[in-house]
């Protein structure tokens, strides 16, 4: 198993692919909050090595109202 040497605190990291073709690499949930789910094509959870479900994307985008 390969360890993520850049993620020592256990923070979840994501790659966000936008429908316009843009890609944001290794961002935290704070960078995703406030985005519109309709603008996101897919999200990859780098830390857990899995694709994020649509309902999880909606929840990540809503986090800004709770902060």
Order of alpha helices (4+ residues) and beta strands (2+ residues): beta-beta-alpha-beta-beta-alpha
